[in-house]
Amino acid sequence: MNRMHNTVALVTGAAGGMGRAHCRRLAEEGADIIALDIEAAAAELAETAREVETTGRLCVTGVADVRDQASMDAAVADGVAALGRLDVIVANAGIYSDLGLSWELSDQAWQRTIDINLTGMWHTVRAAVAALSDGGSVVIVSSTNGIVGAAAAAPDTARKHAVVGLARTQAHQLGPRGLRGNTGRPG
Ligand SMILES: NC(=O)c1ccc[n+]([C@@H]2O[C@H](COP(=O)([O-])OP(=O)(O)OC[C@H]3O[C@@H](n4cnc5c(N)ncnc54)[C@H](O)[C@@H]3O)[C@@H](O)[C@H]2O)c1
């Protein structure tokens, strides 16, 4: 299949499990990839690029922390300059930590997850949406935990519900521009 032929997709958290899988799958469908992740994951990010390139597609990698708007702006601009366009944003980067009873978490634990998994996704869209081509798509990764509660991951479950609201609002805001906004909810 070649449903993404001649498109470019941006994926955050691209060095890791599902981020790398999103890159590979989009490339198998014909997309070139802008793959972003943090410095500490540089070796794994290079492996993602190798896997994308085995499909015959291009992969531009970039180091950016989704908590840092300036680093996201720069990495997205570099990727779009290198590949010439942008059609899909996959805001995927996230951590799964800070488990336990919600009322026993520290401020720091709560904020760590919210900063990466919620604010980071907003930063990702903010950095890239202006570059989207007509018909482009924004996908924010939520979860089945964006539908129901989870026993042990209060900040992440809260943010997975929150990004559904963010994506629904963005869908209203993107629609008049001929763009789409959705969440993905892996189980
Ligand atoms: N694995 C699951 O079962 C599951 C289920 C539902 C939803 N999700 C969601 O899918 C997404 C990916 O999950 P995964 O299981 O592949 O995670 P993972 O831990 O395998 O990969 C996450 C990636 O995000 C990167 N990352 C972490 N902090 C970052 C930061 N500050 N800036 C940029 N990149 C950062 C990591 O380096 C890593 O490459 C997450 O948003 C997660 O909440 C995962």
Ligand as a Chemical Component Dictionary entry (heavy atoms), coordinates in Angstrom:
data_LIG
# 
_chem_comp.id                   LIG 
_chem_comp.type                 NON-POLYMER 
_chem_comp.pdbx_formal_charge   0 
_chem_comp.three_letter_code    LIG 
# 
loop_
_chem_comp_atom.comp_id 
_chem_comp_atom.atom_id 
_chem_comp_atom.alt_atom_id 
_chem_comp_atom.type_symbol 
_chem_comp_atom.charge 
_chem_comp_atom.model_Cartn_x 
_chem_comp_atom.model_Cartn_y 
_chem_comp_atom.model_Cartn_z 
_chem_comp_atom.pdbx_ordinal 
LIG N1  N1  N 0  2.994  1.542  25.476 1  
LIG C1  C1  C 0  1.698  1.550  25.725 2  
LIG O1  O1  O 0  1.115  0.535  26.132 3  
LIG C2  C2  C 0  0.886  2.803  25.478 4  
LIG C3  C3  C 0  -0.511 2.719  25.519 5  
LIG C4  C4  C 0  -1.271 3.859  25.258 6  
LIG C5  C5  C 0  -0.647 5.057  24.971 7  
LIG N2  N2  N 1  0.709  5.128  24.965 8  
LIG C6  C6  C 0  1.330  6.416  24.647 9  
LIG O2  O2  O 0  2.099  6.248  23.453 10 
LIG C7  C7  C 0  3.197  7.128  23.473 11 
LIG C8  C8  C 0  4.478  6.341  23.248 12 
LIG O3  O3  O 0  4.573  5.357  24.266 13 
LIG P1  P1  P 0  5.687  4.198  24.224 14 
LIG O4  O4  O 0  5.172  3.086  25.030 15 
LIG O5  O5  O -1 6.128  3.952  22.825 16 
LIG O6  O6  O 0  6.859  4.905  25.065 17 
LIG P2  P2  P 0  8.425  4.645  25.047 18 
LIG O7  O7  O 0  8.899  4.914  26.436 19 
LIG O8  O8  O 0  8.791  3.353  24.414 20 
LIG O9  O9  O 0  8.940  5.810  24.086 21 
LIG C9  C9  C 0  8.724  7.162  24.409 22 
LIG C10 C10 C 0  9.700  8.021  23.642 23 
LIG O10 O10 O 0  9.510  9.381  24.048 24 
LIG C11 C11 C 0  10.794 9.966  24.240 25 
LIG N3  N3  N 0  10.726 11.058 25.204 26 
LIG C12 C12 C 0  10.628 10.985 26.558 27 
LIG N4  N4  N 0  10.662 12.197 27.097 28 
LIG C13 C13 C 0  10.777 13.084 26.064 29 
LIG C14 C14 C 0  10.862 14.492 25.980 30 
LIG N5  N5  N 0  10.849 15.255 27.093 31 
LIG N6  N6  N 0  10.953 15.066 24.756 32 
LIG C15 C15 C 0  10.975 14.306 23.641 33 
LIG N7  N7  N 0  10.914 12.954 23.648 34 
LIG C16 C16 C 0  10.800 12.360 24.848 35 
LIG C17 C17 C 0  11.669 8.824  24.751 36 
LIG O11 O11 O 0  13.062 9.100  24.570 37 
LIG C18 C18 C 0  11.172 7.663  23.920 38 
LIG O12 O12 O 0  11.878 7.544  22.685 39 
LIG C19 C19 C 0  3.145  7.859  24.816 40 
LIG O13 O13 O 0  2.526  9.124  24.661 41 
LIG C20 C20 C 0  2.294  6.951  25.676 42 
LIG O14 O14 O 0  1.627  7.639  26.710 43 
LIG C21 C21 C 0  1.488  4.035  25.206 44 
# 
loop_
_chem_comp_bond.comp_id 
_chem_comp_bond.atom_id_1 
_chem_comp_bond.atom_id_2 
_chem_comp_bond.value_order 
_chem_comp_bond.pdbx_ordinal 
LIG N1  C1  SING 1  
LIG C1  O1  DOUB 2  
LIG C1  C2  SING 3  
LIG C2  C3  SING 4  
LIG C2  C21 DOUB 5  
LIG C3  C4  DOUB 6  
LIG C4  C5  SING 7  
LIG C5  N2  DOUB 8  
LIG N2  C6  SING 9  
LIG N2  C21 SING 10 
LIG C6  O2  SING 11 
LIG C6  C20 SING 12 
LIG O2  C7  SING 13 
LIG C7  C8  SING 14 
LIG C7  C19 SING 15 
LIG C8  O3  SING 16 
LIG O3  P1  SING 17 
LIG P1  O4  DOUB 18 
LIG P1  O5  SING 19 
LIG P1  O6  SING 20 
LIG O6  P2  SING 21 
LIG P2  O7  DOUB 22 
LIG P2  O8  SING 23 
LIG P2  O9  SING 24 
LIG O9  C9  SING 25 
LIG C9  C10 SING 26 
LIG C10 O10 SING 27 
LIG C10 C18 SING 28 
LIG O10 C11 SING 29 
LIG C11 N3  SING 30 
LIG C11 C17 SING 31 
LIG N3  C12 SING 32 
LIG N3  C16 SING 33 
LIG C12 N4  DOUB 34 
LIG N4  C13 SING 35 
LIG C13 C14 SING 36 
LIG C13 C16 DOUB 37 
LIG C14 N5  SING 38 
LIG C14 N6  DOUB 39 
LIG N6  C15 SING 40 
LIG C15 N7  DOUB 41 
LIG N7  C16 SING 42 
LIG C17 O11 SING 43 
LIG C17 C18 SING 44 
LIG C18 O12 SING 45 
LIG C19 O13 SING 46 
LIG C19 C20 SING 47 
LIG C20 O14 SING 48 
# 
